[in-house]
Amino acid sequence: PEEAGGESGEPCTLLFAGDVYLSEHVLGAYSRAGNINGVLDQGILKETLEADIFMVNQEFPFTDRGTKAADKQFTFRLPPEKVSILTEMGVDLVTLANNHILDFGPEGITDSIKALDGAGIRHVGAGENRDQAERLEILEVHGKRIGFLGTSRVYMSADWAAGPDHPGVFSTYDPARVLEAIKTARGQCDYLVVYVHWGTEGSTVLEQAQTDLATRFTEAGADLIVGAHPHILQGAGWRQDTPVLYSLGNFWFNMETL
């Protein structure tokens, strides 16, 4: 958990988890129990429900449509009605900036946004155009405006990056637009979180790009940087006064969960 003090003096509890994909194993356990208690420990559930803001990386689209991405080893999707499971676990906000949100084409982004909006879950990092993908989401807690951006340095091909009239993710292969978004966000919120998809799967060794981006995001104004994609835990550190969680590993996934 990360705490940001509000105007009332009461701390704002921000809770983050890593990669989430509701695999057949997870859905089976959920179905057998009939509710979230079949898959989430009561102690963990207490934390997720009591946090002022709980954010995860949604590593899949909510969709029944689209065409499976060609030449991709793993493709994920879930029926839109399964968004209710995220609600049960207390998710307030997701990042969609990752290398699976377009596994079944742009329909995955459209349908995910519709499902999340219907459930009252906020989202960052992907959209039906670049403006939507780059949009800052602000949640107010105890009089404090907490801003969130989502961005990815991992995706399948150049056409996965959102464009002016093209759906996709907020790309940070060229960080210029992300840095500009961070600088702009500083004037709109009191505390800014950047959730970024980066790094090498299965590796605890940081890429040079991760440390370089962490420095640049910090200098642009990020107050907290949260990472995902490697599917295992990586180290945490500081860039000046900004904490950086390089990878939170898996929360729920179709492999070992950390």
C-alpha positions in Angstrom: 0.0 0.0 0.0 1.0 3.6 -0.7 -0.4 6.4 1.4 -1.0 10.0 0.3 -2.2 12.4 2.9 -5.5 14.2 2.3 -6.5 17.7 3.2 -8.4 16.3 6.2 -5.1 14.8 7.5 -6.5 11.4 7.0 -4.3 9.2 4.9 -5.4 7.9 1.5 -4.6 4.2 1.1 -3.6 3.2 -2.4 -3.3 -0.5 -3.0 -1.7 -2.0 -6.2 -1.5 -5.5 -7.6 0.1 -6.8 -10.7 -1.1 -9.0 -13.6 -4.7 -10.2 -13.5 -6.2 -12.8 -15.8 -9.1 -14.8 -14.7 -8.0 -18.2 -16.0 -10.1 -21.4 -16.2 -8.6 -22.5 -12.9 -9.6 -19.2 -11.2 -13.1 -19.3 -12.8 -13.6 -22.9 -11.8 -12.7 -22.2 -8.2 -15.0 -19.2 -8.2 -17.8 -21.2 -9.7 -17.5 -24.0 -7.2 -17.7 -21.5 -4.3 -20.3 -19.3 -5.9 -18.5 -16.1 -5.0 -15.1 -14.4 -4.5 -14.3 -16.3 -1.4 -13.5 -19.4 -3.5 -10.4 -17.7 -4.9 -9.4 -14.9 -2.6 -8.1 -15.2 0.9 -10.2 -13.3 3.5 -7.2 -11.4 4.7 -6.3 -10.3 1.2 -10.0 -9.5 0.4 -10.2 -7.3 3.5 -7.2 -5.3 2.3 -8.6 -4.9 -1.3 -12.0 -3.9 -0.1 -10.8 -1.4 2.6 -8.2 0.4 0.4 -9.4 3.8 -0.8 -8.2 2.9 -4.3 -7.3 -0.6 -5.5 -5.6 -0.8 -8.9 -4.5 -3.8 -11.0 -3.2 -4.6 -14.5 -6.0 -6.1 -16.5 -4.0 -8.5 -18.7 -6.9 -9.4 -21.1 -9.9 -7.9 -22.9 -13.5 -8.3 -21.8 -15.0 -9.4 -25.2 -16.9 -12.1 -27.0 -16.0 -10.7 -30.4 -12.9 -10.1 -32.6 -10.3 -12.1 -34.4 -7.6 -13.9 -32.5 -4.1 -12.3 -33.0 -2.1 -14.3 -35.4 1.3 -15.9 -34.5 0.8 -15.2 -30.8 1.5 -18.0 -28.3 -0.9 -16.8 -25.6 -4.2 -15.0 -26.3 -6.6 -14.1 -23.5 -10.2 -12.9 -23.3 -13.2 -13.1 -20.9 -16.9 -12.6 -21.4 -17.9 -9.0 -20.4 -20.2 -10.2 -17.7 -17.1 -11.5 -15.7 -16.3 -7.9 -14.9 -18.5 -8.5 -11.8 -15.6 -10.5 -10.3 -13.4 -7.4 -10.4 -16.1 -5.5 -8.6 -16.3 -8.3 -5.9 -12.6 -8.1 -5.3 -12.8 -4.3 -4.8 -11.0 -3.1 -8.0 -11.5 0.6 -8.5 -9.2 1.2 -11.4 -7.3 -0.9 -14.0 -4.6 -0.2 -16.6 -5.3 -1.6 -20.0 -1.8 -0.7 -21.3 -0.3 -4.2 -21.9 0.5 -6.8 -24.6 -2.9 -8.7 -24.3 -5.6 -6.0 -24.5 -5.6 -6.4 -28.3 -5.4 -10.2 -28.4 -8.8 -10.2 -30.2 -8.4 -6.9 -32.0 -9.8 -3.5 -31.4 -13.2 -5.0 -30.3 -11.4 -6.0 -27.1 -10.7 -2.4 -26.2 -14.3 -1.2 -27.1 -15.9 -4.0 -25.2 -13.6 -3.7 -22.2 -14.3 0.0 -21.8 -18.0 -0.7 -22.1 -17.9 -3.4 -19.4 -15.7 -1.4 -17.1 -17.8 1.7 -17.4 -20.9 -0.3 -16.7 -19.3 -1.6 -13.6 -18.1 1.8 -12.4 -14.4 0.7 -12.7 -12.1 3.4 -14.1 -9.4 2.6 -16.7 -6.3 4.1 -18.2 -3.7 3.2 -20.8 -5.8 2.1 -23.8 -8.6 3.6 -25.9 -10.4 3.8 -29.2 -8.1 6.7 -30.1 -4.9 8.3 -28.7 -6.7 10.9 -26.6 -8.7 8.2 -24.8 -5.6 6.0 -24.3 -3.6 9.0 -22.9 -6.3 10.3 -20.6 -5.6 11.0 -17.0 -8.0 9.5 -14.6 -8.5 11.4 -11.3 -10.0 9.9 -8.2 -10.7 12.1 -5.2 -10.1 10.7 -1.7 -10.3 12.7 1.5 -10.1 16.0 -0.4 -7.0 14.8 -2.3 -7.0 14.4 -6.1 -5.1 11.3 -7.1 -4.2 11.0 -10.8 -3.4 7.9 -12.8 -1.8 7.3 -16.1 -1.2 3.9 -17.8 1.4 3.2 -20.5 3.2 0.3 -22.1 6.6 -0.5 -23.6 5.5 -4.1 -24.4 3.1 -5.0 -27.2 3.1 -7.0 -30.4 3.5 -4.6 -33.3 3.5 -0.9 -34.1 -0.2 -0.9 -34.9 -1.0 -1.7 -31.3 -0.1 1.8 -30.4 -3.0 4.2 -30.2 -3.1 6.9 -32.9 -5.3 10.0 -33.4 -8.0 7.9 -35.0 -6.6 4.4 -34.2 -7.4 2.2 -31.2 -4.5 0.9 -29.1 -2.4 1.4 -26.0 -0.5 4.5 -24.7 2.9 3.6 -26.0 6.1 4.6 -24.2 8.6 3.1 -26.7 9.1 6.8 -27.5 8.5 8.4 -24.1 7.9 11.9 -25.4 4.1 11.8 -25.2 4.1 10.1 -21.8 6.5 12.7 -20.4 4.3 15.5 -21.7 1.2 13.8 -20.2 3.0 13.6 -16.8 3.9 17.2 -16.9 0.4 18.2 -17.8 -1.1 16.0 -15.1 1.0 17.7 -12.4 -1.3 20.8 -12.7 -4.5 18.7 -12.4 -3.9 16.5 -9.4 -2.2 16.4 -6.1 -0.5 13.0 -6.4 0.4 11.2 -9.6 0.7 7.5 -10.2 2.2 6.1 -13.5 1.5 2.4 -14.0 3.8 1.0 -16.8 4.1 -2.3 -18.6 7.8 -3.0 -19.2 10.7 -5.4 -18.5 11.5 -9.0 -19.4 9.2 -11.9 -18.6 10.5 -14.2 -16.0 13.6 -12.0 -15.2 14.5 -10.3 -12.0 17.2 -8.3 -13.9 16.0 -4.8 -14.7 16.3 -3.6 -18.3 18.2 -0.4 -18.9 15.0 1.0 -20.4 13.2 0.5 -17.0 15.7 2.4 -15.0 16.0 5.1 -17.7 12.2 5.6 -17.9 11.8 5.6 -14.2 14.3 8.5 -14.0 12.6 10.4 -16.8 9.1 9.8 -15.4 10.3 11.1 -12.0 11.9 14.2 -13.5 8.6 14.9 -15.3 6.6 14.8 -12.1 5.5 11.2 -11.2 5.0 10.7 -7.5 4.8 6.9 -7.7 5.8 4.4 -10.5 4.2 0.9 -10.6 5.4 -1.8 -13.0 4.1 -5.0 -14.4 4.7 -7.6 -17.2 7.6 -9.8 -16.0 5.1 -12.0 -14.1 7.5 -12.2 -11.2 8.5 -9.8 -8.5 11.3 -7.4 -9.4 13.0 -5.0 -7.0 11.8 -1.7 -5.7 13.8 1.5 -5.4 13.8 5.2 -5.5 14.4 7.8 -8.2 15.0 11.0 -6.1 11.9 11.1 -3.9 9.8 8.8 -6.1 9.3 5.2 -5.1 9.4 2.7 -8.1 7.9 -0.8 -7.9 9.5 -2.4 -11.0 7.2 -5.4 -11.2 4.5 -6.6 -8.8 4.4 -10.0 -10.4 1.1 -11.9 -10.8 -2.0 -11.4 -8.7 -4.3 -13.8 -10.5 -3.0 -15.6 -13.5 -2.8 -18.9 -15.4 0.6 -19.6 -13.8 2.2 -19.3 -10.4 0.7 -16.4 -8.5 2.9 -14.2 -6.4 
